[in-house]
Every structure is written in structure tokens, then in C-alpha cells.
Amino acid sequence: MTRVKEIYAACGWRPDPAELPDHLAVVLEFTAGGDAVRGQRLLETFQPGIELLRAALHDGRGP
């Protein structure tokens, strides 16, 4: 998470301190409004976890 915070800071983007910097919604917000290129790289880094979430939702194991 420290590296994610460093990426945000390097771009001048400050998420709410109450939010986890690697939370999917926060990363998506950064990608949309902060730095699209670095955000895309973060999403690629988190792809395995995102894929697990997608599969669980697809299989009906999630809300």
C-alpha cells in the first residue's frame, strides 16, 4: 500500500485518508480523474484480485 500511496502523491492526488489506497473504487477514481496511465498500471498490477472478484460475482458467490 505504501507504493500505491507514493504513486498517488507523485501525481498530486490525495484520496480520503479514511479510504484504503488499494480499494478498487479508489484506484478506479484515481484512474478516471488522477493519472490514467499510472492508474491503468495499478489496475494491471491488481488484475489477479480483480479477476477473482469478477469470477465470484459471475458465479453468484457475491452480492
N, CA, C and O atoms as a Maestro MAE file, in Angstrom:
{
 s_m_m2io_version
 :::
 2.0.0
}

f_m_ct {
 s_m_title
 :::
 protein
 m_atom[252] {
  # First column is atom index #
  i_m_mmod_type
  r_m_x_coord
  r_m_y_coord
  r_m_z_coord
  i_m_residue_number
  s_m_chain_name
  s_m_pdb_residue_name
  s_m_pdb_atom_name
  i_m_atomic_number
  :::
  1 25 0.816 -1.198 0.000 1 A "MET " " N  " 7
  2 3 0.000 0.000 0.000 1 A "MET " " CA " 6
  3 2 0.859 1.260 0.000 1 A "MET " " C  " 6
  4 15 0.443 2.310 -0.490 1 A "MET " " O  " 8
  5 25 2.049 1.142 0.551 2 A "THR " " N  " 7
  6 3 2.930 2.303 0.562 2 A "THR " " CA " 6
  7 2 3.259 2.747 -0.854 2 A "THR " " C  " 6
  8 15 3.276 3.943 -1.147 2 A "THR " " O  " 8
  9 25 3.521 1.790 -1.727 3 A "ARG " " N  " 7
  10 3 3.847 2.128 -3.119 3 A "ARG " " CA " 6
  11 2 2.664 2.811 -3.804 3 A "ARG " " C  " 6
  12 15 2.853 3.757 -4.569 3 A "ARG " " O  " 8
  13 25 1.473 2.348 -3.540 4 A "VAL " " N  " 7
  14 3 0.279 2.965 -4.135 4 A "VAL " " CA " 6
  15 2 0.157 4.411 -3.647 4 A "VAL " " C  " 6
  16 15 -0.128 5.309 -4.438 4 A "VAL " " O  " 8
  17 25 0.369 4.635 -2.365 5 A "LYS " " N  " 7
  18 3 0.316 5.995 -1.824 5 A "LYS " " CA " 6
  19 2 1.378 6.884 -2.470 5 A "LYS " " C  " 6
  20 15 1.126 8.055 -2.751 5 A "LYS " " O  " 8
  21 25 2.565 6.324 -2.705 6 A "GLU " " N  " 7
  22 3 3.633 7.081 -3.362 6 A "GLU " " CA " 6
  23 2 3.245 7.472 -4.780 6 A "GLU " " C  " 6
  24 15 3.528 8.588 -5.216 6 A "GLU " " O  " 8
  25 25 2.607 6.573 -5.494 7 A "ILE " " N  " 7
  26 3 2.149 6.871 -6.860 7 A "ILE " " CA " 6
  27 2 1.123 7.991 -6.821 7 A "ILE " " C  " 6
  28 15 1.203 8.927 -7.617 7 A "ILE " " O  " 8
  29 25 0.172 7.916 -5.920 8 A "TYR " " N  " 7
  30 3 -0.831 8.975 -5.796 8 A "TYR " " CA " 6
  31 2 -0.161 10.317 -5.493 8 A "TYR " " C  " 6
  32 15 -0.468 11.327 -6.127 8 A "TYR " " O  " 8
  33 25 0.755 10.320 -4.522 9 A "ALA " " N  " 7
  34 3 1.424 11.563 -4.129 9 A "ALA " " CA " 6
  35 2 2.234 12.151 -5.279 9 A "ALA " " C  " 6
  36 15 2.254 13.368 -5.461 9 A "ALA " " O  " 8
  37 25 2.904 11.299 -6.061 10 A "ALA " " N  " 7
  38 3 3.697 11.776 -7.194 10 A "ALA " " CA " 6
  39 2 2.827 12.475 -8.233 10 A "ALA " " C  " 6
  40 15 3.305 13.326 -8.983 10 A "ALA " " O  " 8
  41 25 1.570 12.116 -8.271 11 A "CYS " " N  " 7
  42 3 0.634 12.726 -9.222 11 A "CYS " " CA " 6
  43 2 -0.138 13.889 -8.600 11 A "CYS " " C  " 6
  44 15 -0.965 14.518 -9.260 11 A "CYS " " O  " 8
  45 25 0.140 14.168 -7.323 12 A "GLY " " N  " 7
  46 3 -0.570 15.249 -6.647 12 A "GLY " " CA " 6
  47 2 -1.992 14.897 -6.278 12 A "GLY " " C  " 6
  48 15 -2.816 15.781 -6.043 12 A "GLY " " O  " 8
  49 25 -2.282 13.624 -6.225 13 A "TRP " " N  " 7
  50 3 -3.643 13.163 -5.946 13 A "TRP " " CA " 6
  51 2 -3.708 12.665 -4.513 13 A "TRP " " C  " 6
  52 15 -2.887 11.845 -4.101 13 A "TRP " " O  " 8
  53 25 -4.669 13.147 -3.759 14 A "ARG " " N  " 7
  54 3 -4.804 12.792 -2.348 14 A "ARG " " CA " 6
  55 2 -6.181 12.189 -2.081 14 A "ARG " " C  " 6
  56 15 -7.169 12.916 -1.976 14 A "ARG " " O  " 8
  57 25 -6.249 10.868 -1.973 15 A "PRO " " N  " 7
  58 3 -7.543 10.261 -1.633 15 A "PRO " " CA " 6
  59 2 -7.896 10.542 -0.172 15 A "PRO " " C  " 6
  60 15 -7.042 10.951 0.615 15 A "PRO " " O  " 8
  61 25 -9.119 10.326 0.167 16 A "ASP " " N  " 7
  62 3 -9.585 10.487 1.543 16 A "ASP " " CA " 6
  63 2 -8.747 9.587 2.448 16 A "ASP " " C  " 6
  64 15 -8.614 8.397 2.165 16 A "ASP " " O  " 8
  65 25 -8.182 10.120 3.522 17 A "PRO " " N  " 7
  66 3 -7.338 9.301 4.406 17 A "PRO " " CA " 6
  67 2 -8.082 8.136 5.053 17 A "PRO " " C  " 6
  68 15 -7.453 7.184 5.515 17 A "PRO " " O  " 8
  69 25 -9.394 8.198 5.090 18 A "ALA " " N  " 7
  70 3 -10.184 7.116 5.678 18 A "ALA " " CA " 6
  71 2 -10.337 5.933 4.723 18 A "ALA " " C  " 6
  72 15 -10.782 4.860 5.132 18 A "ALA " " O  " 8
  73 25 -9.974 6.121 3.458 19 A "GLU " " N  " 7
  74 3 -10.111 5.053 2.463 19 A "GLU " " CA " 6
  75 2 -8.783 4.327 2.267 19 A "GLU " " C  " 6
  76 15 -7.715 4.937 2.329 19 A "GLU " " O  " 8
  77 25 -8.860 3.035 2.033 20 A "LEU " " N  " 7
  78 3 -7.665 2.255 1.732 20 A "LEU " " CA " 6
  79 2 -7.200 2.598 0.318 20 A "LEU " " C  " 6
  80 15 -8.015 2.603 -0.605 20 A "LEU " " O  " 8
  81 25 -5.925 2.882 0.127 21 A "PRO " " N  " 7
  82 3 -5.451 3.313 -1.187 21 A "PRO " " CA " 6
  83 2 -5.551 2.241 -2.263 21 A "PRO " " C  " 6
  84 15 -5.576 2.561 -3.451 21 A "PRO " " O  " 8
  85 25 -5.610 0.969 -1.863 22 A "ASP " " N  " 7
  86 3 -5.704 -0.089 -2.868 22 A "ASP " " CA " 6
  87 2 -7.127 -0.614 -3.039 22 A "ASP " " C  " 6
  88 15 -7.338 -1.630 -3.701 22 A "ASP " " O  " 8
  89 25 -8.098 0.068 -2.451 23 A "HIS " " N  " 7
  90 3 -9.504 -0.302 -2.642 23 A "HIS " " CA " 6
  91 2 -9.864 -0.050 -4.102 23 A "HIS " " C  " 6
  92 15 -9.497 0.981 -4.667 23 A "HIS " " O  " 8
  93 25 -10.578 -0.982 -4.706 24 A "LEU " " N  " 7
  94 3 -10.871 -0.894 -6.137 24 A "LEU " " CA " 6
  95 2 -11.530 0.436 -6.511 24 A "LEU " " C  " 6
  96 15 -11.171 1.035 -7.524 24 A "LEU " " O  " 8
  97 25 -12.472 0.895 -5.722 25 A "ALA " " N  " 7
  98 3 -13.146 2.160 -6.041 25 A "ALA " " CA " 6
  99 2 -12.169 3.337 -6.025 25 A "ALA " " C  " 6
  100 15 -12.287 4.251 -6.840 25 A "ALA " " O  " 8
  101 25 -11.221 3.318 -5.114 26 A "VAL " " N  " 7
  102 3 -10.223 4.390 -5.029 26 A "VAL " " CA " 6
  103 2 -9.296 4.340 -6.245 26 A "VAL " " C  " 6
  104 15 -8.989 5.377 -6.832 26 A "VAL " " O  " 8
  105 25 -8.855 3.152 -6.622 27 A "VAL " " N  " 7
  106 3 -7.980 3.014 -7.790 27 A "VAL " " CA " 6
  107 2 -8.720 3.446 -9.055 27 A "VAL " " C  " 6
  108 15 -8.141 4.105 -9.919 27 A "VAL " " O  " 8
  109 25 -9.989 3.080 -9.166 28 A "LEU " " N  " 7
  110 3 -10.774 3.495 -10.334 28 A "LEU " " CA " 6
  111 2 -10.950 5.012 -10.371 28 A "LEU " " C  " 6
  112 15 -10.884 5.622 -11.438 28 A "LEU " " O  " 8
  113 25 -11.173 5.614 -9.214 29 A "GLU " " N  " 7
  114 3 -11.311 7.070 -9.148 29 A "GLU " " CA " 6
  115 2 -10.003 7.749 -9.570 29 A "GLU " " C  " 6
  116 15 -10.015 8.731 -10.312 29 A "GLU " " O  " 8
  117 25 -8.887 7.217 -9.094 30 A "PHE " " N  " 7
  118 3 -7.589 7.763 -9.478 30 A "PHE " " CA " 6
  119 2 -7.379 7.632 -10.986 30 A "PHE " " C  " 6
  120 15 -6.914 8.568 -11.636 30 A "PHE " " O  " 8
  121 25 -7.719 6.480 -11.533 31 A "THR " " N  " 7
  122 3 -7.548 6.242 -12.962 31 A "THR " " CA " 6
  123 2 -8.396 7.213 -13.778 31 A "THR " " C  " 6
  124 15 -7.952 7.721 -14.807 31 A "THR " " O  " 8
  125 25 -9.617 7.466 -13.315 32 A "ALA " " N  " 7
  126 3 -10.522 8.346 -14.048 32 A "ALA " " CA " 6
  127 2 -10.174 9.826 -13.905 32 A "ALA " " C  " 6
  128 15 -10.329 10.599 -14.851 32 A "ALA " " O  " 8
  129 25 -9.708 10.217 -12.729 33 A "GLY " " N  " 7
  130 3 -9.512 11.643 -12.507 33 A "GLY " " CA " 6
  131 2 -8.122 12.066 -12.115 33 A "GLY " " C  " 6
  132 15 -7.850 13.263 -12.018 33 A "GLY " " O  " 8
  133 25 -7.232 11.120 -11.886 34 A "GLY " " N  " 7
  134 3 -5.876 11.451 -11.472 34 A "GLY " " CA " 6
  135 2 -4.908 11.316 -12.616 34 A "GLY " " C  " 6
  136 15 -4.562 12.298 -13.272 34 A "GLY " " O  " 8
  137 25 -4.472 10.102 -12.856 35 A "ASP " " N  " 7
  138 3 -3.494 9.829 -13.912 35 A "ASP " " CA " 6
  139 2 -3.888 8.505 -14.564 35 A "ASP " " C  " 6
  140 15 -3.689 7.435 -13.988 35 A "ASP " " O  " 8
  141 25 -4.441 8.587 -15.755 36 A "ALA " " N  " 7
  142 3 -4.969 7.396 -16.425 36 A "ALA " " CA " 6
  143 2 -3.895 6.351 -16.707 36 A "ALA " " C  " 6
  144 15 -4.156 5.154 -16.588 36 A "ALA " " O  " 8
  145 25 -2.706 6.778 -17.073 37 A "VAL " " N  " 7
  146 3 -1.643 5.829 -17.410 37 A "VAL " " CA " 6
  147 2 -1.193 5.080 -16.160 37 A "VAL " " C  " 6
  148 15 -1.110 3.851 -16.167 37 A "VAL " " O  " 8
  149 25 -0.907 5.805 -15.102 38 A "ARG " " N  " 7
  150 3 -0.482 5.145 -13.859 38 A "ARG " " CA " 6
  151 2 -1.624 4.347 -13.252 38 A "ARG " " C  " 6
  152 15 -1.402 3.287 -12.667 38 A "ARG " " O  " 8
  153 25 -2.831 4.845 -13.388 39 A "GLY " " N  " 7
  154 3 -3.983 4.104 -12.900 39 A "GLY " " CA " 6
  155 2 -4.150 2.782 -13.624 39 A "GLY " " C  " 6
  156 15 -4.454 1.760 -13.009 39 A "GLY " " O  " 8
  157 25 -3.950 2.806 -14.928 40 A "GLN " " N  " 7
  158 3 -4.024 1.569 -15.711 40 A "GLN " " CA " 6
  159 2 -2.978 0.573 -15.243 40 A "GLN " " C  " 6
  160 15 -3.252 -0.623 -15.136 40 A "GLN " " O  " 8
  161 25 -1.779 1.067 -14.965 41 A "ARG " " N  " 7
  162 3 -0.716 0.182 -14.468 41 A "ARG " " CA " 6
  163 2 -1.100 -0.433 -13.122 41 A "ARG " " C  " 6
  164 15 -0.853 -1.615 -12.882 41 A "ARG " " O  " 8
  165 25 -1.702 0.372 -12.247 42 A "LEU " " N  " 7
  166 3 -2.149 -0.166 -10.959 42 A "LEU " " CA " 6
  167 2 -3.207 -1.242 -11.172 42 A "LEU " " C  " 6
  168 15 -3.160 -2.299 -10.542 42 A "LEU " " O  " 8
  169 25 -4.151 -0.975 -12.051 43 A "LEU " " N  " 7
  170 3 -5.197 -1.962 -12.324 43 A "LEU " " CA " 6
  171 2 -4.598 -3.258 -12.873 43 A "LEU " " C  " 6
  172 15 -5.057 -4.349 -12.537 43 A "LEU " " O  " 8
  173 25 -3.586 -3.137 -13.707 44 A "GLU " " N  " 7
  174 3 -2.916 -4.331 -14.229 44 A "GLU " " CA " 6
  175 2 -2.216 -5.090 -13.106 44 A "GLU " " C  " 6
  176 15 -2.207 -6.321 -13.096 44 A "GLU " " O  " 8
  177 25 -1.638 -4.367 -12.172 45 A "THR " " N  " 7
  178 3 -0.992 -4.993 -11.018 45 A "THR " " CA " 6
  179 2 -2.010 -5.762 -10.181 45 A "THR " " C  " 6
  180 15 -1.727 -6.853 -9.686 45 A "THR " " O  " 8
  181 25 -3.188 -5.182 -10.032 46 A "PHE " " N  " 7
  182 3 -4.235 -5.789 -9.212 46 A "PHE " " CA " 6
  183 2 -5.123 -6.748 -9.998 46 A "PHE " " C  " 6
  184 15 -6.106 -7.256 -9.458 46 A "PHE " " O  " 8
  185 25 -4.798 -7.002 -11.252 47 A "GLN " " N  " 7
  186 3 -5.647 -7.825 -12.118 47 A "GLN " " CA " 6
  187 2 -5.995 -9.190 -11.528 47 A "GLN " " C  " 6
  188 15 -7.151 -9.600 -11.629 47 A "GLN " " O  " 8
  189 25 -5.058 -9.913 -10.919 48 A "PRO " " N  " 7
  190 3 -5.442 -11.218 -10.358 48 A "PRO " " CA " 6
  191 2 -6.568 -11.108 -9.320 48 A "PRO " " C  " 6
  192 15 -7.497 -11.916 -9.324 48 A "PRO " " O  " 8
  193 25 -6.484 -10.126 -8.450 49 A "GLY " " N  " 7
  194 3 -7.541 -9.936 -7.455 49 A "GLY " " CA " 6
  195 2 -8.851 -9.488 -8.073 49 A "GLY " " C  " 6
  196 15 -9.926 -9.910 -7.646 49 A "GLY " " O  " 8
  197 25 -8.758 -8.636 -9.075 50 A "ILE " " N  " 7
  198 3 -9.959 -8.172 -9.770 50 A "ILE " " CA " 6
  199 2 -10.625 -9.343 -10.492 50 A "ILE " " C  " 6
  200 15 -11.851 -9.453 -10.517 50 A "ILE " " O  " 8
  201 25 -9.816 -10.203 -11.070 51 A "GLU " " N  " 7
  202 3 -10.355 -11.382 -11.748 51 A "GLU " " CA " 6
  203 2 -11.055 -12.313 -10.766 51 A "GLU " " C  " 6
  204 15 -12.102 -12.872 -11.091 51 A "GLU " " O  " 8
  205 25 -10.500 -12.488 -9.577 52 A "LEU " " N  " 7
  206 3 -11.169 -13.306 -8.558 52 A "LEU " " CA " 6
  207 2 -12.517 -12.708 -8.180 52 A "LEU " " C  " 6
  208 15 -13.504 -13.430 -8.035 52 A "LEU " " O  " 8
  209 25 -12.558 -11.401 -8.022 53 A "LEU " " N  " 7
  210 3 -13.811 -10.719 -7.708 53 A "LEU " " CA " 6
  211 2 -14.823 -10.915 -8.832 53 A "LEU " " C  " 6
  212 15 -15.988 -11.222 -8.578 53 A "LEU " " O  " 8
  213 25 -14.373 -10.735 -10.088 54 A "ARG " " N  " 7
  214 3 -15.274 -10.906 -11.231 54 A "ARG " " CA " 6
  215 2 -15.830 -12.322 -11.276 54 A "ARG " " C  " 6
  216 15 -17.025 -12.512 -11.502 54 A "ARG " " O  " 8
  217 25 -14.972 -13.315 -11.064 55 A "ALA " " N  " 7
  218 3 -15.411 -14.694 -11.111 55 A "ALA " " CA " 6
  219 2 -16.408 -15.001 -9.993 55 A "ALA " " C  " 6
  220 15 -17.405 -15.688 -10.215 55 A "ALA " " O  " 8
  221 25 -16.136 -14.496 -8.807 56 A "ALA " " N  " 7
  222 3 -17.053 -14.733 -7.688 56 A "ALA " " CA " 6
  223 2 -18.411 -14.107 -7.950 56 A "ALA " " C  " 6
  224 15 -19.444 -14.709 -7.658 56 A "ALA " " O  " 8
  225 25 -18.413 -12.902 -8.499 57 A "LEU " " N  " 7
  226 3 -19.689 -12.245 -8.814 57 A "LEU " " CA " 6
  227 2 -20.413 -12.984 -9.927 57 A "LEU " " C  " 6
  228 15 -21.635 -13.121 -9.885 57 A "LEU " " O  " 8
  229 25 -19.680 -13.458 -10.912 58 A "HIS " " N  " 7
  230 3 -20.276 -14.179 -12.020 58 A "HIS " " CA " 6
  231 2 -20.898 -15.497 -11.557 58 A "HIS " " C  " 6
  232 15 -21.967 -15.889 -12.024 58 A "HIS " " O  " 8
  233 25 -20.214 -16.172 -10.631 59 A "ASP " " N  " 7
  234 3 -20.679 -17.462 -10.135 59 A "ASP " " CA " 6
  235 2 -21.755 -17.337 -9.059 59 A "ASP " " C  " 6
  236 15 -22.259 -18.342 -8.557 59 A "ASP " " O  " 8
  237 25 -22.101 -16.109 -8.711 60 A "GLY " " N  " 7
  238 3 -23.146 -15.899 -7.722 60 A "GLY " " CA " 6
  239 2 -22.692 -16.062 -6.288 60 A "GLY " " C  " 6
  240 15 -23.516 -16.220 -5.387 60 A "GLY " " O  " 8
  241 25 -21.388 -16.026 -6.068 61 A "ARG " " N  " 7
  242 3 -20.879 -16.163 -4.705 61 A "ARG " " CA " 6
  243 2 -20.697 -14.821 -4.019 61 A "ARG " " C  " 6
  244 15 -20.105 -14.762 -2.941 61 A "ARG " " O  " 8
  245 25 -21.175 -13.771 -4.599 62 A "GLY " " N  " 7
  246 3 -21.043 -12.434 -4.018 62 A "GLY " " CA " 6
  247 2 -22.357 -11.687 -4.149 62 A "GLY " " C  " 6
  248 15 -23.275 -12.134 -4.836 62 A "GLY " " O  " 8
  249 25 -22.435 -10.561 -3.492 63 A "PRO " " N  " 7
  250 3 -23.683 -9.786 -3.555 63 A "PRO " " CA " 6
  251 2 -23.956 -9.226 -4.952 63 A "PRO " " C  " 6
  252 15 -24.966 -8.554 -5.161 63 A "PRO " " O  " 8
  :::
 }
 m_bond[251] {
  # First column is bond index #
  i_m_from
  i_m_to
  i_m_order
  :::
  1 1 2 1
  2 2 3 1
  3 3 4 2
  4 3 5 1
  5 5 6 1
  6 6 7 1
  7 7 8 2
  8 7 9 1
  9 9 10 1
  10 10 11 1
  11 11 12 2
  12 11 13 1
  13 13 14 1
  14 14 15 1
  15 15 16 2
  16 15 17 1
  17 17 18 1
  18 18 19 1
  19 19 20 2
  20 19 21 1
  21 21 22 1
  22 22 23 1
  23 23 24 2
  24 23 25 1
  25 25 26 1
  26 26 27 1
  27 27 28 2
  28 27 29 1
  29 29 30 1
  30 30 31 1
  31 31 32 2
  32 31 33 1
  33 33 34 1
  34 34 35 1
  35 35 36 2
  36 35 37 1
  37 37 38 1
  38 38 39 1
  39 39 40 2
  40 39 41 1
  41 41 42 1
  42 42 43 1
  43 43 44 2
  44 43 45 1
  45 45 46 1
  46 46 47 1
  47 47 48 2
  48 47 49 1
  49 49 50 1
  50 50 51 1
  51 51 52 2
  52 51 53 1
  53 53 54 1
  54 54 55 1
  55 55 56 2
  56 55 57 1
  57 57 58 1
  58 58 59 1
  59 59 60 2
  60 59 61 1
  61 61 62 1
  62 62 63 1
  63 63 64 2
  64 63 65 1
  65 65 66 1
  66 66 67 1
  67 67 68 2
  68 67 69 1
  69 69 70 1
  70 70 71 1
  71 71 72 2
  72 71 73 1
  73 73 74 1
  74 74 75 1
  75 75 76 2
  76 75 77 1
  77 77 78 1
  78 78 79 1
  79 79 80 2
  80 79 81 1
  81 81 82 1
  82 82 83 1
  83 83 84 2
  84 83 85 1
  85 85 86 1
  86 86 87 1
  87 87 88 2
  88 87 89 1
  89 89 90 1
  90 90 91 1
  91 91 92 2
  92 91 93 1
  93 93 94 1
  94 94 95 1
  95 95 96 2
  96 95 97 1
  97 97 98 1
  98 98 99 1
  99 99 100 2
  100 99 101 1
  101 101 102 1
  102 102 103 1
  103 103 104 2
  104 103 105 1
  105 105 106 1
  106 106 107 1
  107 107 108 2
  108 107 109 1
  109 109 110 1
  110 110 111 1
  111 111 112 2
  112 111 113 1
  113 113 114 1
  114 114 115 1
  115 115 116 2
  116 115 117 1
  117 117 118 1
  118 118 119 1
  119 119 120 2
  120 119 121 1
  121 121 122 1
  122 122 123 1
  123 123 124 2
  124 123 125 1
  125 125 126 1
  126 126 127 1
  127 127 128 2
  128 127 129 1
  129 129 130 1
  130 130 131 1
  131 131 132 2
  132 131 133 1
  133 133 134 1
  134 134 135 1
  135 135 136 2
  136 135 137 1
  137 137 138 1
  138 138 139 1
  139 139 140 2
  140 139 141 1
  141 141 142 1
  142 142 143 1
  143 143 144 2
  144 143 145 1
  145 145 146 1
  146 146 147 1
  147 147 148 2
  148 147 149 1
  149 149 150 1
  150 150 151 1
  151 151 152 2
  152 151 153 1
  153 153 154 1
  154 154 155 1
  155 155 156 2
  156 155 157 1
  157 157 158 1
  158 158 159 1
  159 159 160 2
  160 159 161 1
  161 161 162 1
  162 162 163 1
  163 163 164 2
  164 163 165 1
  165 165 166 1
  166 166 167 1
  167 167 168 2
  168 167 169 1
  169 169 170 1
  170 170 171 1
  171 171 172 2
  172 171 173 1
  173 173 174 1
  174 174 175 1
  175 175 176 2
  176 175 177 1
  177 177 178 1
  178 178 179 1
  179 179 180 2
  180 179 181 1
  181 181 182 1
  182 182 183 1
  183 183 184 2
  184 183 185 1
  185 185 186 1
  186 186 187 1
  187 187 188 2
  188 187 189 1
  189 189 190 1
  190 190 191 1
  191 191 192 2
  192 191 193 1
  193 193 194 1
  194 194 195 1
  195 195 196 2
  196 195 197 1
  197 197 198 1
  198 198 199 1
  199 199 200 2
  200 199 201 1
  201 201 202 1
  202 202 203 1
  203 203 204 2
  204 203 205 1
  205 205 206 1
  206 206 207 1
  207 207 208 2
  208 207 209 1
  209 209 210 1
  210 210 211 1
  211 211 212 2
  212 211 213 1
  213 213 214 1
  214 214 215 1
  215 215 216 2
  216 215 217 1
  217 217 218 1
  218 218 219 1
  219 219 220 2
  220 219 221 1
  221 221 222 1
  222 222 223 1
  223 223 224 2
  224 223 225 1
  225 225 226 1
  226 226 227 1
  227 227 228 2
  228 227 229 1
  229 229 230 1
  230 230 231 1
  231 231 232 2
  232 231 233 1
  233 233 234 1
  234 234 235 1
  235 235 236 2
  236 235 237 1
  237 237 238 1
  238 238 239 1
  239 239 240 2
  240 239 241 1
  241 241 242 1
  242 242 243 1
  243 243 244 2
  244 243 245 1
  245 245 246 1
  246 246 247 1
  247 247 248 2
  248 247 249 1
  249 249 250 1
  250 250 251 1
  251 251 252 2
  :::
 }
}
